Amino acid sequence: MSLWQGGSYVRTVRGWKATSARETRGHRFEQASWKINKSFPHRSRLCVEFTGHDRMPCVTIKR
């Protein structure tokens, strides 16, 4: 999991973690959970990188 601001990489928030797979109605979902007890700046993004995928799923922090 990494922190991004203004489209630029800032730092790693958490290291690698194995995911668990779940299939529902023909779709496969990968799931991982992290406990993050930190604050992040408004409009920053937390992104997760998956091996073998070009796009990173991200969430935007809004306060």
C-alpha positions as CSV (number, residue, x, y, z in Angstrom):
1,M,0.0,0.0,0.0
2,S,1.4,3.4,-1.0
3,L,0.6,7.0,-0.5
4,W,0.3,9.3,-3.6
5,Q,-0.2,13.1,-3.7
6,G,-0.7,15.1,-6.9
7,G,-0.1,12.1,-9.1
8,S,3.3,11.4,-7.5
9,Y,4.5,8.6,-5.3
10,V,5.2,9.8,-1.7
11,R,6.0,6.7,0.4
12,T,5.1,3.1,1.3
13,V,2.5,3.0,4.0
14,R,2.4,-0.8,4.5
15,G,4.4,-3.6,3.0
16,W,3.4,-6.6,1.0
17,K,0.6,-8.8,2.2
18,A,-1.0,-12.0,0.8
19,T,-4.5,-11.8,-0.4
20,S,-7.3,-14.3,-0.2
21,A,-9.5,-15.1,-3.2
22,R,-13.2,-15.4,-3.3
23,E,-15.4,-16.2,-6.3
24,T,-19.0,-15.0,-6.5
25,R,-21.3,-15.3,-9.5
26,G,-18.4,-16.0,-11.8
27,H,-16.3,-13.0,-10.6
28,R,-13.1,-13.5,-8.7
29,F,-12.3,-11.0,-5.9
30,E,-8.9,-10.6,-4.1
31,Q,-9.1,-9.3,-0.5
32,A,-6.6,-8.1,2.0
33,S,-7.0,-6.1,5.2
34,W,-4.6,-3.6,6.9
35,K,-5.0,-1.7,10.2
36,I,-3.8,1.8,9.6
37,N,-3.9,4.1,12.6
38,K,-2.5,7.2,10.8
39,S,-3.8,10.4,9.4
40,F,-3.4,11.3,5.7
41,P,-3.7,14.7,3.9
42,H,-7.0,15.7,2.2
43,R,-7.1,14.6,-1.4
44,S,-4.2,12.2,-1.1
45,R,-4.6,8.7,-2.4
46,L,-3.9,5.3,-0.9
47,C,-3.1,2.7,-3.6
48,V,-2.6,-1.1,-3.6
49,E,-0.4,-2.8,-6.2
50,F,-1.2,-6.3,-7.4
51,T,1.4,-8.5,-9.1
52,G,0.5,-9.0,-12.8
53,H,-1.8,-6.0,-13.0
54,D,-1.0,-2.6,-14.6
55,R,-3.7,-0.6,-12.7
56,M,-3.7,0.1,-9.0
57,P,-6.9,0.3,-7.1
58,C,-6.9,3.5,-5.0
59,V,-9.0,5.4,-2.5
60,T,-9.0,9.2,-2.2
61,I,-8.9,10.6,1.3
62,K,-11.6,13.3,1.8
63,R,-12.2,15.2,5.0
